[in-house]
């Protein structure tokens, strides 16, 4: 039995990705700016207050 013919076919190796992949002069991907510690704390406090208010409304 020829075991090389069984199973999934092997993928292509060492092939070019095409003309659109990482062209020179293409715009770089930008990451969104990180929030500061003060912004993070303010967001967490607002979420905690909102959750506490919802909990009081249910009771």
mmCIF file as Biopython writes it, N, C-alpha, C and O atoms, coordinates in Angstrom:
data_model
#
loop_
_atom_site.group_PDB
_atom_site.id
_atom_site.type_symbol
_atom_site.label_atom_id
_atom_site.label_alt_id
_atom_site.label_comp_id
_atom_site.label_asym_id
_atom_site.label_entity_id
_atom_site.label_seq_id
_atom_site.pdbx_PDB_ins_code
_atom_site.Cartn_x
_atom_site.Cartn_y
_atom_site.Cartn_z
_atom_site.occupancy
_atom_site.B_iso_or_equiv
_atom_site.auth_seq_id
_atom_site.auth_asym_id
_atom_site.pdbx_PDB_model_num
ATOM 1   N N  . UNK A ? 1  ? 0.840   -1.176 0.000  1.0 0.0 1  A 1 
ATOM 2   C CA . UNK A ? 1  ? 0.000   0.000  0.000  1.0 0.0 1  A 1 
ATOM 3   C C  . UNK A ? 1  ? 0.890   1.245  0.000  1.0 0.0 1  A 1 
ATOM 4   O O  . UNK A ? 1  ? 1.910   1.305  0.686  1.0 0.0 1  A 1 
ATOM 5   N N  . UNK A ? 2  ? 0.474   2.226  -0.784 1.0 0.0 2  A 1 
ATOM 6   C CA . UNK A ? 2  ? 1.249   3.457  -0.892 1.0 0.0 2  A 1 
ATOM 7   C C  . UNK A ? 2  ? 0.724   4.469  0.123  1.0 0.0 2  A 1 
ATOM 8   O O  . UNK A ? 2  ? -0.292  5.124  -0.110 1.0 0.0 2  A 1 
ATOM 9   N N  . UNK A ? 3  ? 1.423   4.589  1.247  1.0 0.0 3  A 1 
ATOM 10  C CA . UNK A ? 3  ? 0.950   5.462  2.319  1.0 0.0 3  A 1 
ATOM 11  C C  . UNK A ? 3  ? 1.144   6.936  1.995  1.0 0.0 3  A 1 
ATOM 12  O O  . UNK A ? 3  ? 0.557   7.780  2.673  1.0 0.0 3  A 1 
ATOM 13  N N  . UNK A ? 4  ? 1.916   7.273  1.019  1.0 0.0 4  A 1 
ATOM 14  C CA . UNK A ? 4  ? 2.126   8.680  0.681  1.0 0.0 4  A 1 
ATOM 15  C C  . UNK A ? 4  ? 0.869   9.295  0.073  1.0 0.0 4  A 1 
ATOM 16  O O  . UNK A ? 4  ? 0.718   10.517 0.067  1.0 0.0 4  A 1 
ATOM 17  N N  . UNK A ? 5  ? -0.023  8.468  -0.433 1.0 0.0 5  A 1 
ATOM 18  C CA . UNK A ? 5  ? -1.231  8.983  -1.075 1.0 0.0 5  A 1 
ATOM 19  C C  . UNK A ? 5  ? -2.407  9.094  -0.100 1.0 0.0 5  A 1 
ATOM 20  O O  . UNK A ? 5  ? -3.464  9.597  -0.482 1.0 0.0 5  A 1 
ATOM 21  N N  . UNK A ? 6  ? -2.256  8.645  1.131  1.0 0.0 6  A 1 
ATOM 22  C CA . UNK A ? 6  ? -3.360  8.700  2.089  1.0 0.0 6  A 1 
ATOM 23  C C  . UNK A ? 6  ? -3.291  9.979  2.913  1.0 0.0 6  A 1 
ATOM 24  O O  . UNK A ? 6  ? -2.215  10.549 3.093  1.0 0.0 6  A 1 
ATOM 25  N N  . UNK A ? 7  ? -4.416  10.421 3.404  1.0 0.0 7  A 1 
ATOM 26  C CA . UNK A ? 7  ? -4.453  11.606 4.250  1.0 0.0 7  A 1 
ATOM 27  C C  . UNK A ? 7  ? -4.675  12.872 3.449  1.0 0.0 7  A 1 
ATOM 28  O O  . UNK A ? 7  ? -4.906  12.842 2.240  1.0 0.0 7  A 1 
ATOM 29  N N  . UNK A ? 8  ? -4.598  13.982 4.159  1.0 0.0 8  A 1 
ATOM 30  C CA . UNK A ? 8  ? -4.822  15.277 3.526  1.0 0.0 8  A 1 
ATOM 31  C C  . UNK A ? 8  ? -3.635  15.656 2.652  1.0 0.0 8  A 1 
ATOM 32  O O  . UNK A ? 8  ? -2.498  15.277 2.935  1.0 0.0 8  A 1 
ATOM 33  N N  . UNK A ? 9  ? -3.903  16.395 1.607  1.0 0.0 9  A 1 
ATOM 34  C CA . UNK A ? 9  ? -2.789  16.830 0.771  1.0 0.0 9  A 1 
ATOM 35  C C  . UNK A ? 9  ? -1.928  17.843 1.512  1.0 0.0 9  A 1 
ATOM 36  O O  . UNK A ? 9  ? -2.424  18.601 2.346  1.0 0.0 9  A 1 
ATOM 37  N N  . UNK A ? 10 ? -0.645  17.851 1.204  1.0 0.0 10 A 1 
ATOM 38  C CA . UNK A ? 10 ? 0.250   18.806 1.831  1.0 0.0 10 A 1 
ATOM 39  C C  . UNK A ? 10 ? 0.033   20.177 1.220  1.0 0.0 10 A 1 
ATOM 40  O O  . UNK A ? 10 ? -0.217  20.301 0.020  1.0 0.0 10 A 1 
ATOM 41  N N  . UNK A ? 11 ? 0.129   21.202 2.048  1.0 0.0 11 A 1 
ATOM 42  C CA . UNK A ? 11 ? -0.048  22.561 1.570  1.0 0.0 11 A 1 
ATOM 43  C C  . UNK A ? 11 ? 1.140   23.030 0.763  1.0 0.0 11 A 1 
ATOM 44  O O  . UNK A ? 11 ? 2.209   22.420 0.791  1.0 0.0 11 A 1 
ATOM 45  N N  . UNK A ? 12 ? 0.944   24.118 0.044  1.0 0.0 12 A 1 
ATOM 46  C CA . UNK A ? 12 ? 2.030   24.661 -0.760 1.0 0.0 12 A 1 
ATOM 47  C C  . UNK A ? 12 ? 3.061   25.297 0.153  1.0 0.0 12 A 1 
ATOM 48  O O  . UNK A ? 12 ? 2.715   25.860 1.191  1.0 0.0 12 A 1 
ATOM 49  N N  . UNK A ? 13 ? 4.295   25.213 -0.222 1.0 0.0 13 A 1 
ATOM 50  C CA . UNK A ? 13 ? 5.381   25.782 0.567  1.0 0.0 13 A 1 
ATOM 51  C C  . UNK A ? 13 ? 6.179   26.744 -0.277 1.0 0.0 13 A 1 
ATOM 52  O O  . UNK A ? 13 ? 6.353   26.549 -1.480 1.0 0.0 13 A 1 
ATOM 53  N N  . UNK A ? 14 ? 6.660   27.780 0.366  1.0 0.0 14 A 1 
ATOM 54  C CA . UNK A ? 14 ? 7.543   28.752 -0.275 1.0 0.0 14 A 1 
ATOM 55  C C  . UNK A ? 14 ? 6.895   29.377 -1.512 1.0 0.0 14 A 1 
ATOM 56  O O  . UNK A ? 14 ? 7.538   29.514 -2.553 1.0 0.0 14 A 1 
ATOM 57  N N  . UNK A ? 15 ? 5.648   29.748 -1.395 1.0 0.0 15 A 1 
ATOM 58  C CA . UNK A ? 15 ? 4.995   30.405 -2.513 1.0 0.0 15 A 1 
ATOM 59  C C  . UNK A ? 15 ? 4.863   31.884 -2.216 1.0 0.0 15 A 1 
ATOM 60  O O  . UNK A ? 15 ? 4.769   32.282 -1.055 1.0 0.0 15 A 1 
ATOM 61  N N  . UNK A ? 16 ? 4.857   32.680 -3.232 1.0 0.0 16 A 1 
ATOM 62  C CA . UNK A ? 16 ? 4.685   34.107 -3.073 1.0 0.0 16 A 1 
ATOM 63  C C  . UNK A ? 16 ? 3.232   34.409 -2.707 1.0 0.0 16 A 1 
ATOM 64  O O  . UNK A ? 16 ? 2.318   33.687 -3.107 1.0 0.0 16 A 1 
ATOM 65  N N  . UNK A ? 17 ? 3.035   35.461 -1.957 1.0 0.0 17 A 1 
ATOM 66  C CA . UNK A ? 17 ? 1.695   35.765 -1.467 1.0 0.0 17 A 1 
ATOM 67  C C  . UNK A ? 17 ? 0.890   36.642 -2.417 1.0 0.0 17 A 1 
ATOM 68  O O  . UNK A ? 17 ? -0.291  36.880 -2.167 1.0 0.0 17 A 1 
ATOM 69  N N  . UNK A ? 18 ? 1.465   37.108 -3.448 1.0 0.0 18 A 1 
ATOM 70  C CA . UNK A ? 18 ? 0.728   37.914 -4.392 1.0 0.0 18 A 1 
ATOM 71  C C  . UNK A ? 18 ? 1.153   39.363 -4.334 1.0 0.0 18 A 1 
ATOM 72  O O  . UNK A ? 18 ? 1.896   39.757 -3.435 1.0 0.0 18 A 1 
ATOM 73  N N  . UNK A ? 19 ? 0.694   40.160 -5.278 1.0 0.0 19 A 1 
ATOM 74  C CA . UNK A ? 19 ? 1.175   41.534 -5.379 1.0 0.0 19 A 1 
ATOM 75  C C  . UNK A ? 19 ? 0.672   42.455 -4.270 1.0 0.0 19 A 1 
ATOM 76  O O  . UNK A ? 19 ? 1.305   43.477 -4.006 1.0 0.0 19 A 1 
ATOM 77  N N  . UNK A ? 20 ? -0.435  42.134 -3.615 1.0 0.0 20 A 1 
ATOM 78  C CA . UNK A ? 20 ? -1.006  43.036 -2.620 1.0 0.0 20 A 1 
ATOM 79  C C  . UNK A ? 20 ? -0.397  42.865 -1.238 1.0 0.0 20 A 1 
ATOM 80  O O  . UNK A ? 20 ? -0.619  43.708 -0.368 1.0 0.0 20 A 1 
ATOM 81  N N  . UNK A ? 21 ? 0.358   41.808 -1.011 1.0 0.0 21 A 1 
ATOM 82  C CA . UNK A ? 21 ? 0.861   41.531 0.325  1.0 0.0 21 A 1 
ATOM 83  C C  . UNK A ? 21 ? 2.116   42.348 0.608  1.0 0.0 21 A 1 
ATOM 84  O O  . UNK A ? 21 ? 3.146   42.167 -0.041 1.0 0.0 21 A 1 
ATOM 85  N N  . UNK A ? 22 ? 2.020   43.236 1.571  1.0 0.0 22 A 1 
ATOM 86  C CA . UNK A ? 22 ? 3.145   44.046 2.063  1.0 0.0 22 A 1 
ATOM 87  C C  . UNK A ? 22 ? 3.884   44.751 0.936  1.0 0.0 22 A 1 
ATOM 88  O O  . UNK A ? 22 ? 5.090   44.578 0.756  1.0 0.0 22 A 1 
ATOM 89  N N  . UNK A ? 23 ? 3.153   45.531 0.198  1.0 0.0 23 A 1 
ATOM 90  C CA . UNK A ? 23 ? 3.802   46.279 -0.864 1.0 0.0 23 A 1 
ATOM 91  C C  . UNK A ? 23 ? 4.613   47.422 -0.271 1.0 0.0 23 A 1 
ATOM 92  O O  . UNK A ? 23 ? 4.291   47.940 0.798  1.0 0.0 23 A 1 
ATOM 93  N N  . UNK A ? 24 ? 5.659   47.803 -0.974 1.0 0.0 24 A 1 
ATOM 94  C CA . UNK A ? 24 ? 6.440   48.946 -0.530 1.0 0.0 24 A 1 
ATOM 95  C C  . UNK A ? 24 ? 5.609   50.210 -0.702 1.0 0.0 24 A 1 
ATOM 96  O O  . UNK A ? 24 ? 4.934   50.397 -1.715 1.0 0.0 24 A 1 
ATOM 97  N N  . UNK A ? 25 ? 5.673   51.068 0.301  1.0 0.0 25 A 1 
ATOM 98  C CA . UNK A ? 25 ? 4.931   52.315 0.230  1.0 0.0 25 A 1 
ATOM 99  C C  . UNK A ? 25 ? 3.503   52.196 0.718  1.0 0.0 25 A 1 
ATOM 100 O O  . UNK A ? 25 ? 2.763   53.180 0.704  1.0 0.0 25 A 1 
ATOM 101 N N  . UNK A ? 26 ? 3.102   51.021 1.146  1.0 0.0 26 A 1 
ATOM 102 C CA . UNK A ? 26 ? 1.747   50.851 1.649  1.0 0.0 26 A 1 
ATOM 103 C C  . UNK A ? 26 ? 1.648   51.488 3.028  1.0 0.0 26 A 1 
ATOM 104 O O  . UNK A ? 26 ? 2.633   51.512 3.766  1.0 0.0 26 A 1 
ATOM 105 N N  . UNK A ? 27 ? 0.482   52.003 3.389  1.0 0.0 27 A 1 
ATOM 106 C CA . UNK A ? 27 ? 0.359   52.621 4.723  1.0 0.0 27 A 1 
ATOM 107 C C  . UNK A ? 27 ? 0.509   51.579 5.820  1.0 0.0 27 A 1 
ATOM 108 O O  . UNK A ? 27 ? 0.002   50.463 5.703  1.0 0.0 27 A 1 
ATOM 109 N N  . UNK A ? 28 ? 1.197   51.944 6.868  1.0 0.0 28 A 1 
ATOM 110 C CA . UNK A ? 28 ? 1.406   51.037 7.988  1.0 0.0 28 A 1 
ATOM 111 C C  . UNK A ? 28 ? 0.128   50.957 8.810  1.0 0.0 28 A 1 
ATOM 112 O O  . UNK A ? 28 ? -0.628  51.923 8.915  1.0 0.0 28 A 1 
ATOM 113 N N  . UNK A ? 29 ? -0.095  49.784 9.389  1.0 0.0 29 A 1 
ATOM 114 C CA . UNK A ? 29 ? -1.244  49.609 10.253 1.0 0.0 29 A 1 
ATOM 115 C C  . UNK A ? 29 ? -0.976  50.351 11.559 1.0 0.0 29 A 1 
ATOM 116 O O  . UNK A ? 29 ? 0.102   50.225 12.139 1.0 0.0 29 A 1 
ATOM 117 N N  . UNK A ? 30 ? -1.940  51.108 12.009 1.0 0.0 30 A 1 
ATOM 118 C CA . UNK A ? 30 ? -1.763  51.857 13.249 1.0 0.0 30 A 1 
ATOM 119 C C  . UNK A ? 30 ? -2.576  51.206 14.352 1.0 0.0 30 A 1 
ATOM 120 O O  . UNK A ? 30 ? -3.696  50.746 14.129 1.0 0.0 30 A 1 
ATOM 121 N N  . UNK A ? 31 ? -2.002  51.174 15.532 1.0 0.0 31 A 1 
ATOM 122 C CA . UNK A ? 31 ? -2.720  50.636 16.679 1.0 0.0 31 A 1 
ATOM 123 C C  . UNK A ? 31 ? -3.462  51.779 17.352 1.0 0.0 31 A 1 
ATOM 124 O O  . UNK A ? 31 ? -2.975  52.909 17.367 1.0 0.0 31 A 1 
ATOM 125 N N  . UNK A ? 32 ? -4.620  51.501 17.903 1.0 0.0 32 A 1 
ATOM 126 C CA . UNK A ? 32 ? -5.354  52.576 18.568 1.0 0.0 32 A 1 
ATOM 127 C C  . UNK A ? 32 ? -4.585  53.056 19.800 1.0 0.0 32 A 1 
ATOM 128 O O  . UNK A ? 32 ? -3.873  52.272 20.428 1.0 0.0 32 A 1 
ATOM 129 N N  . UNK A ? 33 ? -4.721  54.327 20.147 1.0 0.0 33 A 1 
ATOM 130 C CA . UNK A ? 33 ? -3.976  54.828 21.298 1.0 0.0 33 A 1 
ATOM 131 C C  . UNK A ? 33 ? -4.469  54.189 22.596 1.0 0.0 33 A 1 
ATOM 132 O O  . UNK A ? 33 ? -5.663  53.951 22.773 1.0 0.0 33 A 1 
ATOM 133 N N  . UNK A ? 34 ? -3.529  53.918 23.495 1.0 0.0 34 A 1 
ATOM 134 C CA . UNK A ? 34 ? -3.885  53.313 24.774 1.0 0.0 34 A 1 
ATOM 135 C C  . UNK A ? 34 ? -4.439  54.386 25.691 1.0 0.0 34 A 1 
ATOM 136 O O  . UNK A ? 34 ? -4.017  55.541 25.650 1.0 0.0 34 A 1 
ATOM 137 N N  . UNK A ? 35 ? -5.403  53.981 26.529 1.0 0.0 35 A 1 
ATOM 138 C CA . UNK A ? 35 ? -5.954  54.945 27.466 1.0 0.0 35 A 1 
ATOM 139 C C  . UNK A ? 35 ? -5.019  55.095 28.664 1.0 0.0 35 A 1 
ATOM 140 O O  . UNK A ? 35 ? -4.300  54.165 29.032 1.0 0.0 35 A 1 
ATOM 141 N N  . UNK A ? 36 ? -5.044  56.277 29.260 1.0 0.0 36 A 1 
ATOM 142 C CA . UNK A ? 36 ? -4.172  56.536 30.395 1.0 0.0 36 A 1 
ATOM 143 C C  . UNK A ? 36 ? -4.764  55.891 31.641 1.0 0.0 36 A 1 
ATOM 144 O O  . UNK A ? 36 ? -5.898  55.414 31.629 1.0 0.0 36 A 1 
ATOM 145 N N  . UNK A ? 37 ? -3.989  55.882 32.701 1.0 0.0 37 A 1 
ATOM 146 C CA . UNK A ? 37 ? -4.436  55.277 33.950 1.0 0.0 37 A 1 
ATOM 147 C C  . UNK A ? 37 ? -5.644  56.037 34.505 1.0 0.0 37 A 1 
ATOM 148 O O  . UNK A ? 37 ? -6.571  55.425 35.036 1.0 0.0 37 A 1 
ATOM 149 N N  . UNK A ? 38 ? -5.636  57.361 34.386 1.0 0.0 38 A 1 
ATOM 150 C CA . UNK A ? 38 ? -6.761  58.166 34.871 1.0 0.0 38 A 1 
ATOM 151 C C  . UNK A ? 38 ? -8.033  57.840 34.097 1.0 0.0 38 A 1 
ATOM 152 O O  . UNK A ? 38 ? -9.112  57.745 34.681 1.0 0.0 38 A 1 
ATOM 153 N N  . UNK A ? 39 ? -7.906  57.670 32.784 1.0 0.0 39 A 1 
ATOM 154 C CA . UNK A ? 39 ? -9.071  57.334 31.971 1.0 0.0 39 A 1 
ATOM 155 C C  . UNK A ? 39 ? -9.603  55.951 32.331 1.0 0.0 39 A 1 
ATOM 156 O O  . UNK A ? 39 ? -10.814 55.738 32.381 1.0 0.0 39 A 1 
ATOM 157 N N  . UNK A ? 40 ? -8.703  55.024 32.577 1.0 0.0 40 A 1 
ATOM 158 C CA . UNK A ? 40 ? -9.097  53.679 32.949 1.0 0.0 40 A 1 
ATOM 159 C C  . UNK A ? 40 ? -9.845  53.687 34.279 1.0 0.0 40 A 1 
ATOM 160 O O  . UNK A ? 40 ? -10.901 53.066 34.401 1.0 0.0 40 A 1 
ATOM 161 N N  . UNK A ? 41 ? -9.305  54.385 35.274 1.0 0.0 41 A 1 
ATOM 162 C CA . UNK A ? 41 ? -9.959  54.449 36.582 1.0 0.0 41 A 1 
ATOM 163 C C  . UNK A ? 41 ? -11.326 55.117 36.483 1.0 0.0 41 A 1 
ATOM 164 O O  . UNK A ? 41 ? -12.281 54.670 37.118 1.0 0.0 41 A 1 
ATOM 165 N N  . UNK A ? 42 ? -11.426 56.181 35.695 1.0 0.0 42 A 1 
ATOM 166 C CA . UNK A ? 42 ? -12.714 56.859 35.526 1.0 0.0 42 A 1 
ATOM 167 C C  . UNK A ? 42 ? -13.735 55.929 34.881 1.0 0.0 42 A 1 
ATOM 168 O O  . UNK A ? 42 ? -14.899 55.902 35.280 1.0 0.0 42 A 1 
ATOM 169 N N  . UNK A ? 43 ? -13.295 55.171 33.887 1.0 0.0 43 A 1 
ATOM 170 C CA . UNK A ? 43 ? -14.212 54.239 33.215 1.0 0.0 43 A 1 
ATOM 171 C C  . UNK A ? 43 ? -14.659 53.128 34.156 1.0 0.0 43 A 1 
ATOM 172 O O  . UNK A ? 43 ? -15.825 52.735 34.150 1.0 0.0 43 A 1 
ATOM 173 N N  . UNK A ? 44 ? -13.726 52.620 34.967 1.0 0.0 44 A 1 
ATOM 174 C CA . UNK A ? 44 ? -14.076 51.552 35.908 1.0 0.0 44 A 1 
ATOM 175 C C  . UNK A ? 44 ? -15.023 52.059 37.000 1.0 0.0 44 A 1 
ATOM 176 O O  . UNK A ? 44 ? -15.957 51.353 37.381 1.0 0.0 44 A 1 
ATOM 177 N N  . UNK A ? 45 ? -14.790 53.285 37.509 1.0 0.0 45 A 1 
ATOM 178 C CA . UNK A ? 45 ? -15.672 53.862 38.526 1.0 0.0 45 A 1 
ATOM 179 C C  . UNK A ? 45 ? -17.067 54.096 37.974 1.0 0.0 45 A 1 
ATOM 180 O O  . UNK A ? 45 ? -18.057 53.849 38.662 1.0 0.0 45 A 1 
ATOM 181 N N  . UNK A ? 46 ? -17.154 54.570 36.740 1.0 0.0 46 A 1 
ATOM 182 C CA . UNK A ? 46 ? -18.460 54.805 36.118 1.0 0.0 46 A 1 
ATOM 183 C C  . UNK A ? 46 ? -19.216 53.489 35.950 1.0 0.0 46 A 1 
ATOM 184 O O  . UNK A ? 46 ? -20.425 53.432 36.171 1.0 0.0 46 A 1 
ATOM 185 N N  . UNK A ? 47 ? -18.501 52.429 35.557 1.0 0.0 47 A 1 
ATOM 186 C CA . UNK A ? 47 ? -19.146 51.127 35.391 1.0 0.0 47 A 1 
ATOM 187 C C  . UNK A ? 47 ? -19.609 50.582 36.729 1.0 0.0 47 A 1 
ATOM 188 O O  . UNK A ? 47 ? -20.680 49.981 36.818 1.0 0.0 47 A 1 
ATOM 189 N N  . UNK A ? 48 ? -18.804 50.787 37.784 1.0 0.0 48 A 1 
ATOM 190 C CA . UNK A ? 48 ? -19.189 50.307 39.113 1.0 0.0 48 A 1 
ATOM 191 C C  . UNK A ? 48 ? -20.409 51.059 39.634 1.0 0.0 48 A 1 
ATOM 192 O O  . UNK A ? 48 ? -21.305 50.456 40.225 1.0 0.0 48 A 1 
ATOM 193 N N  . UNK A ? 49 ? -20.447 52.372 39.416 1.0 0.0 49 A 1 
ATOM 194 C CA . UNK A ? 49 ? -21.606 53.158 39.842 1.0 0.0 49 A 1 
ATOM 195 C C  . UNK A ? 49 ? -22.856 52.747 39.087 1.0 0.0 49 A 1 
ATOM 196 O O  . UNK A ? 49 ? -23.936 52.660 39.671 1.0 0.0 49 A 1 
ATOM 197 N N  . UNK A ? 50 ? -22.720 52.496 37.810 1.0 0.0 50 A 1 
ATOM 198 C CA . UNK A ? 50 ? -23.871 52.078 36.999 1.0 0.0 50 A 1 
ATOM 199 C C  . UNK A ? 50 ? -24.400 50.729 37.476 1.0 0.0 50 A 1 
ATOM 200 O O  . UNK A ? 50 ? -25.611 50.525 37.565 1.0 0.0 50 A 1 
ATOM 201 N N  . UNK A ? 51 ? -23.481 49.808 37.783 1.0 0.0 51 A 1 
ATOM 202 C CA . UNK A ? 51 ? -23.890 48.489 38.258 1.0 0.0 51 A 1 
ATOM 203 C C  . UNK A ? 51 ? -24.570 48.594 39.618 1.0 0.0 51 A 1 
ATOM 204 O O  . UNK A ? 51 ? -25.554 47.901 39.873 1.0 0.0 51 A 1 
ATOM 205 N N  . UNK A ? 52 ? -24.055 49.455 40.494 1.0 0.0 52 A 1 
ATOM 206 C CA . UNK A ? 52 ? -24.663 49.640 41.816 1.0 0.0 52 A 1 
ATOM 207 C C  . UNK A ? 52 ? -26.043 50.251 41.696 1.0 0.0 52 A 1 
ATOM 208 O O  . UNK A ? 52 ? -26.959 49.872 42.426 1.0 0.0 52 A 1 
ATOM 209 N N  . UNK A ? 53 ? -26.203 51.207 40.768 1.0 0.0 53 A 1 
ATOM 210 C CA . UNK A ? 53 ? -27.515 51.841 40.563 1.0 0.0 53 A 1 
ATOM 211 C C  . UNK A ? 53 ? -28.524 50.831 40.034 1.0 0.0 53 A 1 
ATOM 212 O O  . UNK A ? 53 ? -29.688 50.849 40.436 1.0 0.0 53 A 1 
ATOM 213 N N  . UNK A ? 54 ? -28.089 49.948 39.135 1.0 0.0 54 A 1 
ATOM 214 C CA . UNK A ? 54 ? -29.004 48.934 38.611 1.0 0.0 54 A 1 
ATOM 215 C C  . UNK A ? 54 ? -29.391 47.954 39.696 1.0 0.0 54 A 1 
ATOM 216 O O  . UNK A ? 54 ? -30.531 47.492 39.737 1.0 0.0 54 A 1 
ATOM 217 N N  . UNK A ? 55 ? -28.460 47.633 40.570 1.0 0.0 55 A 1 
ATOM 218 C CA . UNK A ? 55 ? -28.730 46.689 41.652 1.0 0.0 55 A 1 
ATOM 219 C C  . UNK A ? 55 ? -29.751 47.284 42.631 1.0 0.0 55 A 1 
ATOM 220 O O  . UNK A ? 55 ? -30.624 46.569 43.123 1.0 0.0 55 A 1 
ATOM 221 N N  . UNK A ? 56 ? -29.642 48.612 42.920 1.0 0.0 56 A 1 
ATOM 222 C CA . UNK A ? 56 ? -30.586 49.281 43.803 1.0 0.0 56 A 1 
ATOM 223 C C  . UNK A ? 56 ? -31.976 49.353 43.178 1.0 0.0 56 A 1 
ATOM 224 O O  . UNK A ? 56 ? -32.979 49.237 43.882 1.0 0.0 56 A 1 
ATOM 225 N N  . UNK A ? 57 ? -32.041 49.543 41.875 1.0 0.0 57 A 1 
ATOM 226 C CA . UNK A ? 57 ? -33.339 49.608 41.186 1.0 0.0 57 A 1 
ATOM 227 C C  . UNK A ? 57 ? -34.080 48.285 41.262 1.0 0.0 57 A 1 
ATOM 228 O O  . UNK A ? 57 ? -35.304 48.272 41.390 1.0 0.0 57 A 1 
ATOM 229 N N  . UNK A ? 58 ? -33.366 47.179 41.186 1.0 0.0 58 A 1 
ATOM 230 C CA . UNK A ? 58 ? -34.002 45.862 41.244 1.0 0.0 58 A 1 
ATOM 231 C C  . UNK A ? 58 ? -34.496 45.539 42.641 1.0 0.0 58 A 1 
ATOM 232 O O  . UNK A ? 58 ? -35.488 44.827 42.796 1.0 0.0 58 A 1 
ATOM 233 N N  . UNK A ? 59 ? -33.824 46.047 43.654 1.0 0.0 59 A 1 
ATOM 234 C CA . UNK A ? 59 ? -34.196 45.710 45.047 1.0 0.0 59 A 1 
ATOM 235 C C  . UNK A ? 59 ? -35.385 46.507 45.528 1.0 0.0 59 A 1 
ATOM 236 O O  . UNK A ? 59 ? -35.818 46.342 46.668 1.0 0.0 59 A 1 
#
